[in-house]
Amino acid sequence: MKSGRILYIGMWKDDEWNGVGSIFWRNGTLKFKGGWKRGIKHGQGSFHRPDSQLAYRGQFQNGRYHG
């Protein structure tokens, strides 16, 4: 689903990103893949730079790196 400029593919609950999903940079490369809770990155995931390089893999809590 496209939301403005953001492409999100994944699970939904109560009209929010919830469960496992991915978002993509505008150039089409993967930005984040992992867990979501109420529309915020939460749980295990990986964050990638626009050039596709892995920037962080691990836990997220309330949208921030955790651990």
Backbone hydrogen bonds in HBPLUS format (Angstrom, degrees):
<---DONOR---> <-ACCEPTOR-->    atom                        ^
c    i                          cat <-CA-CA->   ^        H-A-AA   ^      H-
h    n   atom  resd res      DA  || num        DHA   H-A  angle D-A-AA Bond
n    s   type  num  typ     dist DA aas  dist angle  dist       angle   num
A0008-TYR N   A0001-MET O   3.00 MM   7  5.40 173.6  2.00 152.0 154.1     1
A0003-SER N   A0006-ILE O   2.81 MM   3  5.17 163.6  1.83 154.9 159.9     2
A0006-ILE N   A0003-SER O   3.12 MM   3  5.17 169.7  2.13 123.1 122.7     3
A0024-PHE N   A0007-LEU O   3.19 MM  17  5.62 137.8  2.37 148.2 158.3     4
A0009-ILE N   A0022-SER O   2.90 MM  13  5.33 158.3  1.95 152.1 159.2     5
A0022-SER N   A0009-ILE O   2.81 MM  13  5.33 153.9  1.88 142.4 150.7     6
A0011-MET N   A0020-VAL O   3.08 MM   9  5.81 158.4  2.13 143.2 149.2     7
A0018-ASN N   A0011-MET O   3.12 MM   7  5.61 165.9  2.14 122.5 126.8     8
A0013-LYS N   A0016-GLU O   2.93 MM   3  5.45 152.8  2.00 151.3 160.3     9
A0016-GLU N   A0013-LYS O   3.05 MM   3  5.45 145.4  2.17 111.6 121.3    10
A0039-GLY N   A0017-TRP O   2.74 MM  22  4.35 155.0  1.80 157.1 148.3    11
A0019-GLY N   A0036-TRP O   2.94 MM  17  5.08 171.0  1.94 133.8 130.9    12
A0036-TRP N   A0019-GLY O   2.65 MM  17  5.08 138.4  1.81 149.7 162.9    13
A0021-GLY N   A0034-GLY O   2.94 MM  13  5.69 159.3  1.98 157.5 162.5    14
A0034-GLY N   A0021-GLY O   3.00 MM  13  5.69 165.8  2.02 160.5 164.2    15
A0023-ILE N   A0032-PHE O   2.88 MM   9  5.35 152.7  1.96 149.2 157.4    16
A0031-LYS N   A0023-ILE O   2.88 MM   8  5.58 165.9  1.90 143.8 142.5    17
A0032-PHE N   A0023-ILE O   3.24 MM   9  5.35 162.0  2.28 133.3 136.0    18
A0025-TRP N   A0029-THR O   2.78 MM   4  5.45 156.4  1.83 169.5 171.4    19
A0028-GLY N   A0025-TRP O   2.91 MM   3  5.36 160.1  1.95 117.7 122.0    20
A0048-HIS N   A0031-LYS O   2.72 MM  17  4.83 165.4  1.74 144.3 147.5    21
A0033-LYS N   A0046-SER O   3.04 MM  13  5.49 153.1  2.12 149.9 158.4    22
A0046-SER N   A0033-LYS O   2.87 MM  13  5.49 149.7  1.96 146.8 156.5    23
A0035-GLY N   A0044-GLN O   2.97 MM   9  5.77 152.2  2.04 149.7 158.4    24
A0042-HIS N   A0035-GLY O   2.91 MM   7  5.20 171.4  1.92 120.8 123.4    25
A0037-LYS N   A0040-ILE O   2.84 MM   3  5.33 156.7  1.90 149.2 156.6    26
A0040-ILE N   A0037-LYS O   3.16 MM   3  5.33 155.3  2.22 107.3 114.8    27
A0063-GLY N   A0041-LYS O   2.76 MM  22  4.37 150.6  1.85 162.6 153.7    28
A0043-GLY N   A0060-PHE O   2.76 MM  17  5.03 169.7  1.77 141.3 137.6    29
A0060-PHE N   A0043-GLY O   2.78 MM  17  5.03 140.3  1.94 128.4 141.3    30
A0045-GLY N   A0058-GLY O   2.88 MM  13  5.67 148.0  1.99 155.2 165.3    31
A0058-GLY N   A0045-GLY O   2.98 MM  13  5.67 165.2  2.00 167.8 172.4    32
A0047-PHE N   A0056-TYR O   2.79 MM   9  5.22 162.8  1.82 156.6 162.4    33
A0055-ALA N   A0047-PHE O   2.85 MM   8  5.64 163.2  1.88 150.9 155.1    34
A0056-TYR N   A0047-PHE O   3.24 MM   9  5.22 154.5  2.30 144.1 143.6    35
A0049-ARG N   A0053-GLN O   2.87 MM   4  5.40 164.6  1.89 158.7 160.1    36
A0052-SER N   A0049-ARG O   2.90 MM   3  5.30 151.7  1.98 125.2 126.0    37
A0066-HIS N   A0059-GLN O   2.76 MM   7  5.14 148.8  1.86 149.6 140.5    38
A0061-GLN N   A0064-ARG O   2.87 MM   3  5.43 155.4  1.93 151.5 158.4    39
A0064-ARG N   A0061-GLN O   3.13 MM   3  5.43 165.7  2.16 113.9 118.4    40
